[in-house]
């Protein structure tokens, strides 16, 4: 059995190979010794002795054996790619991406900044507008 820090390292390496970048500061340790990786706002991955898991949908865990971190990384990358809202959160980590209603979404800059709040009704439109704002920075 791998120790948790080693498993987390292998998992993060596999995510990087799949285009999901993480940073050391994204990893914390719980009081019970599990490692938690914050991928994007609202996407937390927990690594224990026997499993790697994250929430997939409402109240449903996606669980994968810890002995196979590359497989877990592939599953998580598919999960992130399948949800346009999560893709926004991964692509724009310095923005809080929020659903205002069933149809309306907005992006709020994180921290003290002069950047505007961006509201729209389309994930694609929000991505275009945020890219334009970031390109001007």
C-alpha positions as CSV (number, residue, x, y, z in Angstrom):
1,X,0.0,0.0,0.0
2,X,1.3,3.4,-0.9
3,X,1.4,6.1,1.7
4,X,-1.0,9.0,1.2
5,X,1.6,11.7,0.2
6,X,3.1,9.4,-2.4
7,X,-0.3,8.6,-3.8
8,X,-1.2,12.3,-4.0
9,X,2.0,13.0,-5.8
10,X,1.4,10.3,-8.4
11,X,-2.2,11.5,-8.8
12,X,-1.2,15.1,-9.3
13,X,1.5,14.0,-11.8
14,X,-1.1,12.1,-13.8
15,X,-3.5,15.1,-13.7
16,X,-0.7,17.3,-15.1
17,X,-0.1,14.9,-18.0
18,X,-3.8,15.2,-18.7
19,X,-3.7,19.0,-18.7
20,X,-5.1,19.6,-15.2
21,X,-2.5,21.8,-13.4
22,X,-2.3,21.8,-9.6
23,X,0.0,23.5,-7.1
24,X,1.5,22.5,-3.8
25,X,-0.7,25.1,-2.1
26,X,-3.8,23.3,-3.4
27,X,-3.1,20.3,-1.1
28,X,-4.1,20.2,2.6
29,X,-4.2,17.5,5.2
30,X,-7.3,16.7,7.3
31,X,-7.1,15.9,11.0
32,X,-7.6,12.2,10.2
33,X,-4.5,12.3,7.9
34,X,-6.2,12.3,4.5
35,X,-4.9,14.6,1.8
36,X,-7.3,16.9,0.1
37,X,-6.6,18.5,-3.3
38,X,-8.6,21.6,-4.4
39,X,-8.8,21.3,-8.2
40,X,-11.2,24.2,-8.7
41,X,-13.8,26.0,-6.7
42,X,-16.1,23.3,-5.5
43,X,-14.0,20.4,-6.8
44,X,-12.2,18.7,-3.9
45,X,-10.4,15.4,-4.2
46,X,-9.7,13.3,-1.1
47,X,-7.0,10.8,-0.9
48,X,-7.1,8.1,1.8
49,X,-5.2,4.9,2.4
50,X,-7.4,2.8,0.2
51,X,-9.2,5.3,-2.1
52,X,-9.2,8.5,-4.1
53,X,-12.6,10.1,-4.2
54,X,-14.5,13.3,-5.2
55,X,-18.2,14.3,-5.5
56,X,-19.7,13.6,-8.8
57,X,-23.1,15.2,-9.0
58,X,-25.3,15.8,-6.0
59,X,-24.5,13.6,-3.1
60,X,-22.6,10.9,-5.1
61,X,-19.0,10.0,-4.6
62,X,-16.8,8.8,-7.4
63,X,-14.4,6.4,-5.7
64,X,-11.3,4.8,-7.2
65,X,-8.7,2.6,-5.6
66,X,-5.7,4.5,-4.3
67,X,-3.3,1.9,-5.7
68,X,-4.3,3.2,-9.2
69,X,-3.9,7.0,-9.1
70,X,-3.5,7.3,-12.9
71,X,-6.9,5.7,-13.4
72,X,-8.4,8.1,-10.9
73,X,-6.8,11.0,-12.7
74,X,-8.3,9.9,-16.0
75,X,-11.8,9.6,-14.5
76,X,-11.5,13.0,-12.9
77,X,-10.3,14.6,-16.1
78,X,-13.3,13.2,-17.9
79,X,-15.6,14.5,-15.2
80,X,-14.1,18.0,-15.5
81,X,-14.3,17.9,-19.3
82,X,-17.9,16.8,-19.3
83,X,-19.2,19.7,-17.2
84,X,-18.9,23.1,-18.9
85,X,-19.4,24.9,-15.6
86,X,-16.5,22.9,-14.0
87,X,-14.3,23.6,-17.1
88,X,-14.8,27.3,-16.5
89,X,-13.7,27.0,-12.9
90,X,-10.6,25.1,-13.9
91,X,-9.7,27.5,-16.7
92,X,-10.3,30.7,-14.6
93,X,-9.0,29.9,-11.1
94,X,-8.8,33.6,-10.1
95,X,-12.6,34.0,-10.6
96,X,-15.5,32.7,-8.6
97,X,-17.9,31.2,-11.1
98,X,-21.4,31.1,-9.8
99,X,-24.9,30.0,-11.0
100,X,-27.3,32.9,-10.2
101,X,-30.3,31.0,-11.6
102,X,-31.0,28.0,-13.8
103,X,-30.0,30.1,-16.8
104,X,-27.8,32.9,-15.5
105,X,-24.2,32.6,-14.5
106,X,-21.6,35.2,-13.3
107,X,-17.9,35.5,-12.6
108,X,-16.6,37.5,-9.7
109,X,-12.9,38.3,-9.4
110,X,-11.2,36.8,-6.4
111,X,-9.5,39.2,-4.0
112,X,-9.3,42.9,-4.0
113,X,-9.3,43.9,-7.7
114,X,-10.7,46.5,-10.0
115,X,-11.9,43.8,-12.4
116,X,-15.7,43.8,-13.2
117,X,-18.3,41.2,-12.2
118,X,-19.3,39.5,-15.4
119,X,-22.9,38.2,-15.9
120,X,-24.3,36.3,-18.8
121,X,-26.6,33.4,-19.8
122,X,-24.0,31.3,-21.7
123,X,-21.0,29.3,-20.5
124,X,-19.3,30.0,-23.9
125,X,-20.0,33.7,-23.7
126,X,-18.6,33.9,-20.2
127,X,-15.5,32.1,-21.3
128,X,-15.0,34.5,-24.2
129,X,-15.6,37.6,-22.0
130,X,-13.2,36.4,-19.2
131,X,-10.5,35.6,-21.8
132,X,-10.8,39.1,-23.2
133,X,-10.6,40.6,-19.7
134,X,-7.5,38.5,-18.8
135,X,-5.9,39.3,-22.1
136,X,-6.0,43.0,-21.2
137,X,-4.3,42.5,-17.9
